[in-house]
Amino acid sequence: MEGRFFPNKAALFMMLLSVCIAPTLVKGQGTRVGFYSSSCPRAEAIIRSTVQAHFKSDPTVAPGLLRMHFHDCFVQGCDGSILIDGSNAEKTAGPNRLLRGYEVIDDAKTQLEAACAGVVSCADILALAARDSVFLTNGRSWAVPTGRRDGRVSLASDTANLPGFRDSVDVQKKKFADLGLNTLDLVALVGGHTIGTGACQLFSYRLYNFTNTTSSGADASIDPSFVSQLRSLCPQNGDGTRRVALDTGSPSRFDASFFANLRSGRGVLESDQKLWTDASTKTFVQGFLMAKARPNWTSTRSLLNRW
């Protein structure tokens, strides 16, 4: 599909001091930075102000939009097909039912249609909104190539390749490799969990009668002090829809603490914590933690080049 892309080096969600740099490169035809500079010069400003307005009243839209963009890109590329309504559309599939932020895209689309009807694709609105969400949560901004065309097909069955919260590292690596992404890309993109929350139903099974268990009945890879904290938030047979921060300590700040939590056995999702316990991904988690202490982007880029 023309305009389809996947982020090169997983958009390089580099943790640098308290700042995250995320340059995005685009593959394919028809996309470039400033695509709407003549046809709709205020496009990016309209999207930015819309995201800012919604974020001001509800900061949870930021991780919601970032996650929605990721889920969109993982299925047939970043074509906006996650936004299509229908009884069997992508948004109805299990992995997408908890996605949030659709109202932000709808609002931005309405304003863009008033400014320049029929010009800006929904796929580009989502890509730009995700970028602005990272910036609003203390990440760095970056230039987003635009010019994507909206997908016309959206099938729930196509979401089978989305990463799952129970996936082993090998399964995760296979899913990313199928899209031309490597292990570094995997760890970097999962680092997007530095903002946002997860429902108890996605991880509470790790707290009670887990298969790889300790004497307490919890997953042995979880820090014991963290088990009690999670159990208080997600009691057995409690409300599975209750949401818990995926990055304990700074769920609304785009920083490196998510990786530090994995090192401490405080990863909420099983698939996240496995990035530390598996040797093939642990190296990259450690690399991101090292990059946090580096004084500038050049040092971090050199670290990547060595990899």
N, C-alpha and C positions, 0 to 999 in steps of 0.2 A: 504494500500500500504506500502510495506517495506520501511523504511527510512523516512516515513512521520512524521512530528512533529508539535507541536504548542508550542510557547514559554511559559514556566511556569512563572507565575506572569508577563505575558506580557513583558518578557525580562527585567523587572524591570528598565525601563528608569528613574533611580533615578537622580534627580537633586541635586548635592552635591557641595556646593560652586559654582564654575564655571565649574564643571566637572560632566559628566553623566556616571553612571555605568550601564552597561547592560549585566549582566550574562545571558546566554541562556542555558536552560536545554532541553533535547530532550526526547520525548517519542517514544516508538517503538523499533523495532529491527534493527540491522545493522548499527547503528550510534555510533560514539565515537570520542573523541578528538584525533587527530593524525592518522586518518584512512589511510591517504596516506603517512605516514612516510616512508614506505618501497617501495610501488609501484610507488610513484611520490613525492619524498621528497621535491622538490622545488615548489610544487603546490601552497601553500599559498603565497610564496614569489612572484611567477609569477603573481598571481591575485592581490596582493597588489601593485606591481610596475605598473601594467596596470591601476588600478584605480587611482593611484597617477598621472600617466602621463596624463590621460584624465582630472582629476580634475584640474591639473595645467593649462590646456588650457581652461577648461570650468567648473567652480566650481558647476554649476547647476546639474552636473551629480550625485553629492552626494545625495541630496534629491530625485532625480529621481530613483536611485538604491534602496534606502531605501523604497520608496513607492512601487516600483515594487515588491520587496520581500514581503512586506505586502500583496499586492493584490494577489500574487502567493499563499501565505500560506492560505489565506482565502478561496481558492477554491480547495478542495480535498487535502489540505496539501501542504507543501513546496516541490513540485515535479518538478518545472521548467516548468510547462505546460503553463505559461504565455508567454514563449519564442517561442512556436510553431506557425509557420505560417499557414494560411488557411483562406478561405473566411468566415468561421463561428467559428474561433478560439477565445479563451479568449481575445486576444489582440484587437480584432475588436469590442468588446462590449463597450457600452457607457462609463462605469466607467473606462475603460482602454485606451481609445483613446488618452488621454493626457499624458500617461506614457512616460518617457524618460530614456535613458541610454542603450538601446539595443546594441548600437555599442560597448560599453565597454565590455559587456558579449561576443560578437562575437570576439572581439580582444583577450580577455583572452583565449577563447576557441581555437583560432588558435594557440596561443603560447603554450598552454598546449598540443595540439595534436602533435606539433613538438617535445616537450620534452618527452612526454609519451602518445603515441596514445591510445585512447580508454579506458582511466583509470578514469579521473575525470568527474563526471556528471555535466551537466549544472545547475542542482538544487543546487549543492554545490558551484559552481562558484558564483551564485547569492547570496546565503547565506553569503559567505565570502566577496563578494563585498559590501554587505549592511553593514556588520560589519566595513569594512575598510572605508566606507563612513562616518559613525558616528565618527570614530577616526579622520578623516581628517577635520571634522567640530568642533573640540575641545571636542569631547566625549572621553570616555575611551575605550580601546580595551578590548576584552574578548575572551575566548576560545570557538570556535564554533565546536560542534560535527559534523563530516562529515560522508559520506557513504550513502547519499540519492541516490535513484534510480530515473532516469528521468521518468516522466509520459509520457504516449503515447497518451492520450486523452486530447483534449482541446476544450471545447465547450463554445461559448458565452453565452448560456443559463444558464450555471453553475455559472455565476457571479451575479445572482439575489440576493445572500445573502451578497454581499459586502456592507459595510456601505455607506450610502448616505449622501450628504451634507444637505438634508432637514430632515433627520431622527430625530424623537423625541428621548429622552433618553430611553424611554421604548423600542422602536424599536431597538436602538443600543444595549441595554442590552440583548435583545432577540437574536440578531445575534451573539453576543459574547458568550452567554450562550450555543448556539447550538454547539459551538466548545469547550465547557468545560472551558470557560474563564469567570471570574467574573467581578464585577464592577470596582475593582482596576485595573484589567488587561485592561479594556476598557479605563480608564482615562490615564493609563501609555502609552498605545500604541498610543492613539490620541496625546499624547505629542510629538510624532515624527514630528508633524507639527511645531515644533520649528525651523526646517530648511525647506526651500523651498517656493514655491509660489503657488497661485491658480489663475485660469483664471477668469476674470470679470464675465463671463457667469455663474459661479458657485455661485455668491453671490450678483450680482447687483440688483436682485429683492428685496433684503432687503432694498434698498436705495430709492426706488420710489414706492409709492402706495402700501405699504406693508399691509397685512391684520391686523396684530397687531400693529397698527401704532400710531405715535405721530402726532402732528399738522403739522410737517414737511413732513409727508408721509413716514418716515423711520421706520424701526423696532425699537420699544421702548427699546429693550435691548441693543442697540448700544449707546455708549457714544456720545452725540451730536457733540462734537468737532471732533470725529472720522468720523462721517457721512460726514461732509464737505470734509475731507481729502480723503475718499473713492470716493466720487462723483467727485472730481477733477481727480482721476485716472481712474474712470469708469463712464463717463458721460452717461446719458440716451440715449439709441439707439447708443451707441458708439461701439468700437471694443471689442467684447466679448472675444477675444482670448488674450487680453492684460493681463499680469500676474502681480499680486500684492503679496507682502510678506505676508505669513500667520502668521508670528511672527514679528510684527512691532518693529523695533529697532535692531533686531539681526537675520535676516533671514538666515544667513550663519553660525551661531554659535549654537551648540547644548547646550542649557542652559535652565534655568527655566523661562525665560521671557515670554514664551508662556502662562504659567499658570498665571503669573502676569497680562498679557493682558486680560485674561478672567475675572479676578477679576475687572478690570477697564472698562469692557464693550467694549473691543477692539478685540474681537474674530471676525475674518473675515468670517468664515463659520458659518452658522446658527447652524449646529449640534455641532460645537465646543463651541460656546457661551452657548448653553443649558447645558453644563457640569457645568457651574457656577450657572445658574438659577434653576436647579433641585437639590433639597436637597440631593438626594441619591448619586449624583456624586460630589456635591460641597465639601462634607467632604473630599474626596480624593484629589481634586484640592488643598484645603487648606493644606492637609498633604504634598503634594509635595512642596508647598511654604515653609512650616516649615522645610522640609528636606534640602532645599537649604542652610539654615543658620546653619545646623548641622556640626560639625567640622570633622567628620569621618564617614566611612561606617558603623561601628558598631552601631552608634547612629541611623542611618537611618534604618538599618535592625531591630533594636529594635522597632522602630516606626511601621514597617510593621508587626512585630510579634504581636503587640498589636491589630492591625486590624484583 
